[in-house]
Each structure stands twice: as C-alpha cells, then as structure tokens.
Amino acid sequence: MDFQMVIDDAARTNLPGVSARNSAATVSDTELEVHLGDLFELHAGRGQVAAAQQIDDPKPTVFLPLGVSAAAERFADQTIAVIGSHEGLVMVDFTDTVDARKVVPEHDDSESDSGPRGIQVRHLILSLKDPQGFVEALGQRASATASAVSSTA
C-alpha cells in the first residue's frame, strides 16, 4: 500500500526532483520502503518496525528543515527527518538501526561532498497525507496524535 508524502510549495521549490509522484512510503506484507524523490531511500523489513505514531509539528522547540535532515539534537541519536511538509508527521521507531541512502546534492563549491551516502536510521520522521492509515498499515495501534515534544522527553 502506497502512502504519498506531503510535499508543499516550499519543498517543491527547494528540493529539485522531489514531487508527490516520486515521494512515498510503501508498506507491503514484508517490507517498509520510503523514497523522497532521489534524495532518500530506505528499505526495512516489517519486523524491524518497533512502533509508529503520529506526532505534532515540534515547532517552535525544534524546527525540522524540509528534505532529509538529522533530528538527533531534540529527539534521539540516529533520528532522521524525511519531510516535504510539517503536516501529517509520523515517527517510526525501528528495533535496531536500518541502512538508508541519502543523496547529497551537488554544490558549485564542494563537488567532493555530493553523491549518495549510506546512513544509519533508528527513528524516522515522515510527512504523510494519510498518517493514521500508514500507522494502521504497519500494524501498530493508531493512537491519538502525540506531542513530539512530550513523547520524547
């Protein structure tokens, strides 16, 4: 089952190649697959998902940039935000670290830093059009929207 990511106007402007057509979380009987355009890719077994819950936008305490960013300073080590909006946020916790691929866009002044990079993810924040449906598809009990700030404190 495909769950489209929310991609707002700011993300379409600032994340070249990212659109609702190529950004989704796919839940199958055996796997969770996540793509944010060509910028991020993750494949994890369903058994690796420990929990999933809807969360509120953590602003103003924490600002999550659009795209792929580390969110460890407020949440936990190996927390990655993969978002195209601050709406429909979901936190997925894995039983152990999961390998993912992040593409660092080319910059005129630093070609050596661009290209695909392997990263380790233990907690993943996504922006989805149907966050509750996604949580339910993962087989987790859909809870009332939790506050990201209070749930991580």
N, C-alpha and C positions, 0 to 999 in steps of 0.2 A: 504494500500500500504506500503510495507516494504522498508526502506532506510537503506542500510548497512552502518555501521560506518567504517571509515578508521582506520585500525589497522596496524601500521607499525612494522618493525622488533624490534625496541626498546620496544614497548608496548608488543609484544608477549613474549619478554624475561623477562620483569619486571612486567608483570601483569598476573600471573598464572591463567589459566582458562578463559582468555579473548581471543576471536578469532572473525573473521568476521562472523562466523556461529551463534554465540550467542550474537552479539552486533549489535543492530539496533534500529531505530526509526520507529514505525509503526503508520501510520495515517489512521484512519477509518472515517466513516461518523460522528461519535460521540466522538472519543477519540484520544488522542496522548499518545502513550506508548513508553518508552525508556528503553533499557537494555544495560548495559555494562557488559557482562558476568554475573557472580553472584555478582559483586561489586556494582551495582547501578540499581535501578528500580524506574520508575516514571509513574504514570497514571494520566492524566488530561483530562478533557472534552475539546472538541474543542472550546467551548465558552469561556474557560478560557485563550485561547491564544490571547493576545492583538496585537502582532506583531512578525514577524520573518524576519531576513535579513542575508545575507551573510556578513561576516566580514573578514578582513585581519588578519593574524597572528600578534599579537601585539608586538612581539619581535622587538627590544631589550628593549622597555619600560617596558614590562611585559612578564615574562616567565610563561606559563601555563604548569605545570607538567602533564605528561601522567597519565591517570586514572581519579580519582574523586578528585577534589580539589576546595577549596574556591577561588573565584576570586574577592572578595569584595574590596580588597585594591585598585584596579585600576578601577573597573567598578562600581558596586553599591552593597549595602547590599543585602544579600541573592542571590548572583550570584555564581553559581556552574558551573565549567567546567567539562564535562564528555567527555574526548577525548582519542583517541588512536593514534592520529597524530596531526600535526599542519597544515594539509591540509584540505580543504573543511569545514572551520569553519562557523557555523551558530549561531546566537544569537536569542533565543526565549524569548520573554517577556510575562509574564502572567499578567492577570488583577488583581490578588491577589496572595498570597502565595499558593503554591501547596505542598502537602505532598509527600515526596520521601523516599526511603530506601537506605542507604549506608551501605555496609558491610566493617567493618574494619578488615583487615587480621590479623591473629594471629601472634604474635611476641614471641620469646622464653622468653623475659624478661618481658612481660606485658600481660598475658593472660586475665586479667580483662578488658582490653580496647578493646578486639576483639569482633566481632559479629555484628549483624545488628543494625543500629541506624536510627531512624527517623530524617529527616532533612526537613527544610522549604526552598523552592526554589521560587524565584520571577523572576529570569533571569537565563537562561540555555544556556551554550555554548556547542555545539556538533561538532564532526568532522565526516562529511558525504561524501560518494563517489559521491552523486548527490545533492549538497546543493541547487542548484536552483530548481530542481524538488521537493525537500522537501518543500521549501518556497512556491512554487506554489500549492502543495498538501494541505497545510494548508489554502489555500485561500487567501494568502497575495500577494500583488503585488510584484513580484520579481524585486528588484532594482539592479542597478549596484553594484558591490562589494563595500561595505562601509569600511572605515578605522575604526577599533575598537577604535583607539586612538582618532580620531576626533569625532566619533559618540557618545562617552561617555564624552567628555569634556564639 
